[in-house]
């Protein structure tokens, strides 16, 4: 998985490419957790993510909790990823656009 970060003022945009699964989820958690200082909005760009596993969902949940009520959203997800969010109820936790 490739992880790209862009800081726009106090908004952090994380663009991912590849699979968010058991092997790559720890890398995402480590990369994002170390970048949350002074961030008031977090956006995950999933345009190039083709798969997300339960491990990926757990990491997103952990990151959302670290944001302590600040906005976290996921953009540009494909239909397969959107369906995972719908079926698991994660769409109620993290805004999916």
C-alpha positions as CSV (number, residue, x, y, z in Angstrom):
1,X,0.0,0.0,0.0
2,X,1.1,3.5,-0.8
3,X,0.3,6.3,1.7
4,X,0.5,9.9,0.7
5,X,-0.2,12.8,3.2
6,X,-1.1,16.4,2.4
7,X,-1.6,19.0,5.1
8,X,-3.9,21.8,4.1
9,X,-3.9,24.2,7.0
10,X,-5.4,22.1,9.8
11,X,-6.9,19.5,7.5
12,X,-4.9,16.3,6.8
13,X,-5.6,14.4,3.6
14,X,-4.4,10.8,3.5
15,X,-4.5,9.3,0.0
16,X,-4.2,5.5,-0.1
17,X,-3.4,3.2,-2.9
18,X,-3.7,-0.6,-2.8
19,X,-5.3,-2.9,-0.2
20,X,-6.0,-1.9,3.4
21,X,-5.7,-5.3,5.1
22,X,-4.0,-7.2,7.9
23,X,-0.5,-6.6,6.4
24,X,-0.9,-2.9,5.6
25,X,-3.3,-1.6,8.4
26,X,-0.5,-1.3,11.0
27,X,1.5,0.9,8.6
28,X,-1.5,3.2,8.2
29,X,-2.1,3.4,11.9
30,X,1.6,4.3,12.5
31,X,1.8,6.8,9.7
32,X,-1.4,8.6,10.7
33,X,-1.1,8.5,14.5
34,X,2.2,10.4,14.2
35,X,0.6,13.1,12.1
36,X,-2.4,14.2,14.1
37,X,-0.9,17.1,16.1
38,X,-2.8,20.3,15.2
39,X,-5.1,18.5,12.8
40,X,-8.8,19.4,13.1
41,X,-10.1,17.5,10.1
42,X,-9.0,14.2,8.6
43,X,-9.9,13.1,5.1
44,X,-9.1,9.6,3.7
45,X,-9.0,9.5,-0.1
46,X,-9.9,6.0,-1.1
47,X,-10.0,6.5,-4.8
48,X,-7.3,3.9,-5.4
49,X,-8.2,1.5,-2.6
50,X,-9.6,-1.7,-4.0
51,X,-10.1,-3.7,-0.8
52,X,-10.6,-3.1,2.9
53,X,-10.5,-5.9,5.6
54,X,-11.7,-5.9,9.2
55,X,-8.2,-5.0,10.2
56,X,-8.4,-1.9,8.0
57,X,-11.8,-1.0,9.6
58,X,-10.3,-1.4,13.1
59,X,-7.5,1.0,12.3
60,X,-9.9,3.6,10.9
61,X,-12.0,3.3,14.0
62,X,-8.9,3.7,16.3
63,X,-7.9,6.8,14.3
64,X,-11.4,8.2,14.4
65,X,-11.3,7.8,18.2
66,X,-8.0,9.6,18.4
67,X,-9.5,12.5,16.5
68,X,-11.7,13.0,19.6
69,X,-14.9,14.2,17.9
70,X,-13.2,16.2,15.1
71,X,-14.4,15.4,11.6
72,X,-13.2,12.3,9.9
73,X,-14.4,11.4,6.4
74,X,-13.7,9.0,3.6
75,X,-14.0,10.2,0.0
76,X,-13.9,8.6,-3.4
77,X,-14.5,5.0,-2.3
78,X,-15.5,2.5,-4.9
79,X,-18.7,0.4,-4.6
80,X,-17.1,-2.6,-3.0
81,X,-15.6,-0.5,-0.2
82,X,-18.8,1.5,0.2
83,X,-20.7,-1.8,0.6
84,X,-18.3,-2.9,3.4
85,X,-19.0,0.4,5.2
86,X,-22.7,0.0,4.8
87,X,-22.9,-3.7,5.8
88,X,-20.7,-3.2,8.9
89,X,-22.3,0.0,10.1
90,X,-19.0,2.0,9.8
91,X,-20.8,4.4,7.6
92,X,-22.6,5.6,10.7
93,X,-19.2,6.2,12.5
94,X,-17.2,7.7,9.6
95,X,-18.7,10.0,7.0
96,X,-18.4,8.4,3.6
97,X,-18.8,10.7,0.6
